[in-house]
Amino acid sequence: MANENLAGRTIAGYRLLERIGEGGTAEVYRAQHPARGDIAFKVLRQRLRGDPTAVKRFLREAGYGSRVVHPCVVRTFDFGEAEGFHYLALEWAEGESLASFLHRSGSLAPAEAIPLIRQLADALAAAHQAGIIHRDLKPENIMYNAATRSVKLLDFGIARDAEEPPEERLTRTGFFVGTLQYVAPEALSGELVDGRADIYSLATITYYLMTGRHPHTGRSPRELFQQLLSEAPIPLAEATKEAAKIPPGVAAAVMRALARHPADRQPTVTAFVAELEAGLTQPPPKRGLLGTLKQLVGKRQ
């Protein structure tokens, strides 16, 4: 069945101008509203409208997103059903996905990357305080505005309520959710995870921002799956030649957050970013006498 194009229609007071994206469950339009101006308007795919589980997941995303109110989270304005369409109206975030930006620009210096991680950590702290675990952190789910050097977190499609009773869960036991390059090891078994899984994913994003690489290098999903379960991540300082220049305190904070066992990570996203910032301001390690002499000789030559 060909995808329907709803551009030109008005649904629930939102005039759909153009289709700008699509995923497995929904299509996204740029829309206008008389009071709210430009809006990102998500519509559940036609083939899923008769699937009660798909509808429930879609509306759950809307409900979770509306509970997290923070400047670095894309705001949920409205959601529901109108004219047979299940929809979600979101704040229009200027810019592009962080993934697209990094594809063009390459890796960022720690001093550029860590302020972005601070914004994301603050957004996640607000989500965790609201009882929401994101579970799908990745550059594709982050909007980046180069003009203001700001980021906004979006897509609570597979988020989970930390207090949700077992009978309300929509994920089958034994199946992980998330994106393999960024998912925490404990999520691979499909077990319930807490906010420390988001810490792991945020650390993976940090690693990628500063190196353009991922902590594990599996070339297939199966290989990557096994590495996440049984192998230590590549030390940040060894990821690239340039990574050796990253302050040791920054590298240590990232590697701690990438620990396989949640108890070995920082306790909160706020503690993680605080360690990053402290590592950025730490003075370089003192050189030994031999190192100092070599440096002086090098300058004279």
Beta strands, then each sheet from edge to edge (+ up, - down):
strand 1: 10-11
strand 2: 14-22
strand 3: 26-33
strand 4: 37-44
strand 5: 76-82
strand 6: 85-91
strand 7: 96-97
strand 8: 132-133
strand 9: 142-145
strand 10: 150-153
strand 11: 160-161
sheet 1: 1+ 2- 3+ 4- 6+ 5-
sheet 2: 7+ 9- 10+
sheet 3: 8+ 11-
end
